[in-house]
Amino acid sequence: MFCIWLQNARKTLGLTQKELAAHLKLSASTLGMYEQGRRRPSPKAKARLRLFFSRTEIGSPSTFLPGAPANRQFRQEVQASRH
């Protein structure tokens, strides 16, 4: 399940919910709901999750988050927020 994958992926990277949420431009509460299976990511959040994890050793969660790749503007926003 996506919620289990997300929690394990976050912990593997050594991130808190608050830290990962900041990278994804989400609230920690929203991320917590994803991890508990109480909420599903929006299309925009899915794109952010795919992009963020595709840049890690974990890789993109494409099995859980199918869809088109993140658009160019979004990729630039995420890149800028990481610096």
C-alpha positions in Angstrom: 0.0 0.0 0.0 1.1 3.5 -0.7 0.7 4.7 2.9 3.2 2.0 4.1 5.6 2.7 1.2 5.6 6.4 1.9 6.3 6.1 5.6 9.1 3.6 5.0 10.6 5.7 2.3 10.6 8.8 4.5 12.1 6.9 7.4 14.8 5.4 5.1 15.8 8.9 4.1 16.0 9.9 7.8 13.4 12.6 7.4 10.7 13.7 9.8 7.2 14.2 8.5 7.7 18.0 8.9 11.0 17.9 6.8 9.5 15.8 4.0 6.3 18.0 4.0 8.4 21.1 3.6 10.2 19.6 0.6 6.8 18.7 -0.9 5.2 22.0 0.0 2.6 20.2 2.1 1.6 20.5 5.7 3.0 17.9 8.1 -0.7 17.1 8.9 -1.5 16.3 5.3 1.6 14.1 5.0 0.6 12.3 8.2 -2.8 11.6 6.7 -1.2 10.1 3.6 0.9 7.9 5.8 -2.1 6.8 7.8 -4.1 6.1 4.6 -6.7 8.6 5.7 -6.2 10.8 2.6 -4.9 10.4 -0.9 -2.5 12.8 -2.7 -3.9 15.3 -5.2 -2.5 15.2 -8.7 -0.2 18.0 -7.8 1.0 16.3 -4.7 1.6 13.1 -6.7 3.8 15.0 -9.1 5.8 16.4 -6.2 6.2 13.0 -4.6 7.3 11.4 -7.9 9.8 14.2 -8.5 11.2 14.2 -5.0 11.7 10.5 -4.6 13.0 10.1 -8.2 16.0 12.1 -7.0 16.8 9.8 -4.1 18.2 6.3 -3.8 14.7 5.1 -3.2 13.4 6.1 -6.7 10.0 7.2 -7.9 7.0 5.4 -6.5 5.5 4.9 -9.9 3.6 1.8 -8.9 1.6 3.9 -6.4 1.6 7.2 -8.2 1.0 6.6 -11.9 0.6 9.5 -14.2 2.3 12.0 -16.4 5.7 13.3 -15.3 5.8 16.6 -13.3 5.6 19.6 -15.6 8.6 21.9 -16.2 7.5 24.7 -14.0 6.9 22.4 -11.1 10.3 20.8 -11.5 11.9 24.3 -11.4 10.0 25.2 -8.3 11.1 22.0 -6.5 14.7 22.5 -7.6 14.7 26.1 -6.3 13.3 25.0 -3.0 16.1 22.5 -2.5 18.8 25.1 -2.7 
